[in-house]
Amino acid sequence: SGQSDASSLTYRITVSNKRYRPETASVSVEGLPEGSYTLGASQIDFASAGRRDVLLTIHPTLPPGLHPTLIHVRSGDGWSGDFRIYPFVPKV
């Protein structure tokens, strides 16, 4: 989900571990210039099954326009998932 205020845009990325064993997942961002965002965590450690949220905050330094972005999530056992977001920065 995306929320915005006058200076930034924040997305909540929810990652789930559905197995009842320890697991590590990595989260990465593709399509946004380095320095234009902050990812709350690039690695998530699960003790067992559960869910964790990671915040992706897009900084106001991102130029106006639509920015197709790919979020990658990879687990230690080889599972991977990708999904797209389309942050829009209006002209001021």
C-alpha positions in Angstrom: 0.0 0.0 0.0 1.2 3.5 -0.7 0.9 6.5 1.6 2.2 10.0 1.0 2.9 13.3 2.7 4.3 16.4 1.2 7.9 15.1 1.2 7.9 11.3 0.7 6.0 8.3 -0.5 6.0 5.1 1.7 5.0 1.6 0.7 4.6 -1.3 3.1 6.0 -4.6 1.8 4.7 -7.6 3.7 6.8 -10.8 3.6 5.5 -14.1 4.9 7.2 -17.3 5.9 4.6 -20.1 5.7 6.9 -22.9 7.0 7.4 -23.7 10.6 11.2 -23.5 10.5 13.7 -20.7 10.5 14.1 -18.9 7.2 15.9 -15.8 5.9 14.5 -13.7 3.1 16.3 -10.9 1.2 14.4 -7.8 -0.2 15.8 -5.6 -3.0 14.5 -2.8 -5.2 15.1 -2.4 -8.9 14.2 0.6 -11.0 14.7 3.5 -8.6 17.9 5.5 -8.6 20.3 4.9 -5.7 19.8 7.5 -3.0 16.1 8.2 -4.0 14.7 5.6 -1.5 15.3 3.9 1.8 14.5 0.3 2.3 13.8 -0.5 6.0 15.6 -3.9 5.8 17.3 -5.8 3.1 17.2 -9.1 5.1 14.4 -10.5 7.2 15.0 -13.4 9.7 12.1 -15.6 10.6 12.3 -18.0 13.7 9.2 -19.9 12.4 6.1 -19.2 10.4 5.1 -15.5 10.4 4.9 -12.2 8.7 7.1 -9.1 8.7 6.7 -5.7 7.2 9.4 -3.7 5.5 8.9 -0.1 4.6 10.1 1.4 1.3 10.3 5.2 1.5 10.7 7.1 -1.7 12.4 10.5 -1.1 11.3 13.8 -2.6 14.5 13.9 -4.6 12.9 11.5 -7.1 12.1 13.5 -10.3 8.4 14.0 -11.3 6.8 11.2 -13.3 5.8 7.6 -13.1 8.6 5.2 -11.9 8.0 1.5 -12.7 9.7 -0.3 -9.9 10.3 -4.0 -9.2 10.5 -5.4 -5.7 12.5 -8.7 -5.4 12.1 -11.1 -2.4 14.3 -14.2 -2.2 14.4 -16.9 0.5 17.4 -18.9 1.5 15.8 -22.1 0.2 15.5 -20.8 -3.4 12.0 -19.4 -3.4 11.7 -16.0 -5.1 8.9 -13.6 -5.8 8.8 -10.3 -7.7 6.1 -7.6 -7.8 5.7 -4.2 -9.4 4.8 -0.8 -7.9 4.4 2.4 -9.9 5.3 5.4 -7.7 4.0 8.6 -9.2 5.7 11.9 -8.3 3.6 14.9 -9.4 5.1 18.1 -10.6 5.1 20.9 -8.0 
